[in-house]
Amino acid sequence: MSTLLRAEGLVSHDPTARALLVVGDQIAAVLSSAEARHVVAKTTVELPRCTLLAGLIDAHVHLVMGAAPTHEDVWRTLEDEIASETLAHRAAHSARAALGAGITTVRDLGDVAWTTLGLRQAVERGLLDAPDLLLAGPPITSPGGHLHRFGLVVSGVDEARAAVDQLLDRGVDVVKVMASGGIMTPESDSLRPQFSLDELRAIVQVAHAAGKPVAAHALSVAAIRLAVEAGADTIEHGRWLGPAGEAEWDAALVDTMARTGVVVTVTLGGYLRRDVQSDGVARASSTLSDFWKPYARLRSAGVRVIAASDAGVRLTPISDPAGILELLIDGLKMPGAEALDLLTRCPAEALCLSDRGRLDVGTRADVIAVEGDPRADPSALRRVRLVMQAGSVVHRAC
């Protein structure tokens, strides 16, 4: 099976590229317009006024959460949908919405009742089109800690090891641990570590022995420090907050993170809040530049940083990656190509997904077409005209 995709532009290292030849599930050729005229394929898809780019990767989502107006509403909806046995419908709806928005891979870092593992079974049986699912299952947390109502609550090294074993038995792709408290759980303390170094090391050791990475939710420097020392692979949120909530910087810790390859996932959901009474367009808060300063310093110091949505939490829908791109380009004045890299190539490399995140010969054909050029106009990501996943067209709007 061969498919030729011809568009007005293409996000590639070759500025003359305008077309892709897809054979099976891989990109077989990246072509100029002139070269594409001589290619014979079983199917040719014309995409005028469109730009082709790699499928987007959202590295921090919560498919079971509904992006309700308040954290309390998010919790209440979860409880209602668990009671009515409809939570799987919520997760499936989120997955379909993500795929339609051009997100071809998601990393879910906060499941409830093993719902996303069941979602993957539906995908494997051909019952649901969804992004590629990298799943953590329920997060490991402490008694009274962040998401303790739905996570795996543990205390001590033995229970920590047992929790990871349980996750591995269920088939997770990544282990999520709440190294600090979190804002969604007001009874937790977001500035305090939730686990000892020995407990975190036990979690990492069991996960790594099975070949699985560990993602550590950590808002404070104290929690980041413990997670990095324990060997966590990614730091989620990583707000660099001191014991009183003030900004804190630890140069030695940053050097260690750069040297060992620890990745920081910046979750921009807090700046995607929508005014539901307005036109629904995400706008950058005046504090965005202050929020971004530590991440800019991390990047300058050689620490890998990727951008994600934290979709599902309060007023953060999964279907608007354009909002993130707008924050990066319009809010932070980041060059368009660099900003787009944070949603494609950078997360692919950070999550060891070497077969995607870019449009190169031999990579997996996860391709989207959007009307316009998102590097110059990030709102183009709201005009998705085609989504191809592993060589198959799964969404078409033109």
N, C-alpha and C positions, 0 to 999 in steps of 0.2 A: 504493500500500500504506500503510495507516494502522494504528497500534497505540496503544491507550490503556493506560498503566501506572498502576495505582491502588495506593497504599501507605498505610501509617499515618503516615509522615513523609517529608520531602524536604529535602535540604540545599540551601537556596536563600536568596537575599536576601529572599524573601517568606515570612514565617513561617506564612502560611495555606495555602501550597502543599502539595498532597497527591497530585498526579497529573501525568503528562506525556502529551501527545499527540505522537506521532512520525509524521511523514509522510516517506516515503522514507528518506533517511539523516540527516534533521535533526529537531531539536525544533521543533514547530510551535506548541505552547502549553504554558504552565506554569499549572496549574489548581488551584483549591481543590476540596474535596470536592463542594460544591454545584455548581460549574461543571462538574465532570467528569460529573455525573449527566445532563447535557443533551448530552453529546458522543456522536456515533455514529461508531464506528470499525470497520474490518473485523475487527480482533482486539482483545479486551480481556483484559488479564492482571491478575488480582487478586493482590495481594501483602500479605496480612494480617500484622501484626506486623513488617513490613519498612520500612526506610528506603531511599529512592532517593538515590543520589549519583553524581557524575561518575565515569567510569572512572578508575582510578588510573594514574599515570604513574611508572614507575621509570626514573630518568634515568642510572643507572650499573649495568649488569649485564654478566655474562659468560655467555652462553648455552652455550658449549662447556665450561665448567668445572662440575665435579660436586659442589662443596661437601663434599669429603671431610674426614675428621677433621684432617688436617695439610696444610700446604703441600706437603710432599713427596708425600703421597698424591694431591693435586690434579695435580701434575706427572706422577706415575707413571700415573695414569688417563688423562691426555691422551695420553701417549706410547703407551699400550696401545691406546687407541681410534683413534689415527691409524694404528697398525700394522695393526689389524684392520678398518680402513675403516668404523668404526661411529660416528665422531664426529658425523656428521650426525644419527644417531638421538638422541644425547645432546642436541644443540641443539634438535631437534624436541620431545623430551620436556620440556625446560625451557620452551620456548615455550608448549606446551599447559598446563603447570602454572601458568605466569604468568597465562594467560588465565582459567583456572578459578578463580584467586584474586582475580579482579577487576581485574587489571592489563591495560589495553587499549592501552597504548603503552609500549614500552621503548626505551632508547637503549643499544645494545651497544657497549662501549668496550674490547673486547679479544678479537678473533677469532683463530683459529688456522687456517691453511691455507685461508682464504677460505670457511670453512664456512657462516657466516651469510649470505653473498651467495647461496649455493646454497639456503639455507633460504627466502630471500625468493622465489626462483623457484618453489619448491614452493607457497608461499602464493598467488602470482599465478596459478598454474595450478589453484587450487582443491583442492589435495591436502592442505592442512593449515590448520586454524584456528589463528591465532596473534595476539598483539598486533600493532599497527602497529610496524614495525621501523625504527628509526633506527640505521644501521649505520656503524661506523668501519672495519671490516676490521681487519687486523693493525696494532698500534701501531707508530709510528716510535720507534726507540730507538737507543742508541749501542753500540759494541763492548763487550761485557761488561756492558751496562746492563740495566735492569729489563726483564724478559720477553724478553731477547735470544735465547732459544732458539726463540721462535716469532714474534718481531716482525720488522719491516723494519729491519735494522741499517744505519746510515748514519754517515758521517764527512765533515764538510765541507759547504759550502753547495751545491755541485753535486749531491752525492748526496742531500741533503735535498730539494732541488727535484724530483729524479727520483723519489724515493719518493712525494711527494705526487701527481705526475703519474700514477704507477702506481695509486695508490688512486683517483684520479678516473676513470681509464680503467675501473676495475672497478665504478664506480657507487656509491661511498660517499656517505653523507649528511653525515658529519662526519669530520674528521681528528683522530686521537688522537696526541699526542706525549708521550713520557716526559721531562718537563723535569727530573725528579730520579730517583734510584734508588728502589727499593721494597722492602718487607719480604718479599714473596714470592720475591724474587731475592736471596739472602743475599750473593752476590758483588758486588752493586751497593751503592752508598752512598746511602741514602735522604736524607741531609742535604746532599748535594752536587748542584749542577746538572750535568746530563749533556750540555748543549749550550751553545754560545756564543750571545750575543745575535744575531749575524749568522745563525747557523744557524736559530734560532727565527724570526727575521724572514723568512727565506726560506720556511720552511714556511707561515707565516701569509700571506705575500703571495701565494703560488701558490694556496692554498686559498681565500682571499678573492676573488681574481680570478675564481674559478669559482663564487662564491656559496656556498661551504661554510664553516661555522664550524670553529674549532679548539678542542679540549678538551685541556688540559694537565694531566697528572698531576704534582703538585708537593706535596711534603710539607714542604719547608723554606722559610723566608722568602726565602732567596737564590734559590731556583728560582722561587718565586711572583713575585718582583720581576722577573726576566728574562722570564718568560712574559707578565706584564702589559705590560711595556715593549715586547715584541715584538708585542702586539696580540691575544693569545689571548682567546677569548670566554668560556670557562669554566675555572675552576681546580678540578681534581678532588682531593678529600681536603682540601688546604689546611690542614695541621696547624699552621702558624705555629711551626715549630721553628727554634732557632738552631743554630750550628755544632757545639755539644756536645750537642744534643738537648734543650736547655732551651727554655722558652716565650720567645718573642720577639715584640715588637709594633713595627710600623713605621707610625706615624700618617700620614706623607706618602703611603705606598703605599696605605693604606686610603682616603685621600681621593681618590687617583687612581682606584681601583677603583669607588668610589661615583659619581664624576663620569662615568666612561666606560661604566658599566653592566656591568662584569665580574661574572659570576655565580660563586658558590662552591657546589660540590656537596659536602655533608656526607655521607660514606658511613658509615652506622651499623652496618655488618656486624660490626665489632669488638665491638659490644655486643649482637649477636644470637646469640653463641655459645651452643650448647645443651649441656647435660649429657645425653649420650645414655643415661645410666643412670637419669635421673630422668623426670619426667612430660613433658618436652619443651617446657615453657613458657618463653619467653624472659623473662629477668629483668634488670633494670638493675643494672649493676655500681656499686659505691660510688664509683667514679671518674668516673661519667658526667657529673656536674655540672662537674667540672674539665675534662673533655674538651670540654664544650659552651661554656665561658666565652669563648673567642675568637670563636666563631660568634655568640654573643649580642652581643658588642661590635661585630662586623661589622654585624649587623642594626641595631643602634642607630645606627651611623655611616652607614646608608643603603646598605650593600652588599646586593645580593640574594643570599639563601641558600636553597637547596633541599635536601631530604633524599632520599637514595637508599640502596639496600641494599648495593651491591657484590656482588650475588648471584653465587654460583658459587665464590667464594673459600672458604677453610677454614670449614666448619660454618655456611655462610650460604646457606640454600635460597632459591630465588626465589619460593616459594609462600607466604611468610608476611609480607605487608606489615603484618599486624596487629602483628607484633613491633616494627616501627618506630614505629607509632602508640602502642603501649604505652610505648615508651621516651620518646616526646615528652610524652605525657599523664601517665602514672603516674610515670615516672622524673624528668622535668624540670618537672612540674606546669604544663605549657603548656595554655591553654584548648583544649578539644576542637576547636572550629571552626578556630582558628588552626593547630593541628597538622595537621588534615585538609587545610588549604590547602597545606601544604608537600608534600603528595603528589598534589595535583590542580591547582589554579589556579596556584600559584607555578611549578612546573616547566613547565606549558603556556606561561606568559608568558615564562619564561627561555629556552625552546627555540623561541620564535616559533611556537608552535602555537596560533594565535588562535582556532581552531575547536573547541577542546576544553578540558577542565579545569574546566568549570562547567556548570550546568543552566540555560541561558538560551535564549530563543527565537532560532533561527537558528544555534545551535551544532550541531556534529555529534553525533548521538545515540549517544555512548559513555556508557552508563548501566549501573550495577550496583545490585542490590538486596541488602541484607544484613539478616538477622534481628536486630533491635535497632537502637540508635542509636549508631554508632561515636564520636560526639562525647562521649557519656557513658560508653560501654563499648567501648573499642578492640577487645576480643576479638570484637565483632560482625563485624569484617572476616574472621574465620575461618568465618563462617556465610553465605557467599555463596549466594544463592538464584537469582539470575539475572544473566547478563551479556549486555548488548546492545552490539554493535559496529557503528557506522555504520548503525544502524537495524535490524540483523538480530540475532535472539536466537541466540547461539552457545553458551550454556551455561545449563542450567536444572536446578535441584535442588529444586524444590518442585512 
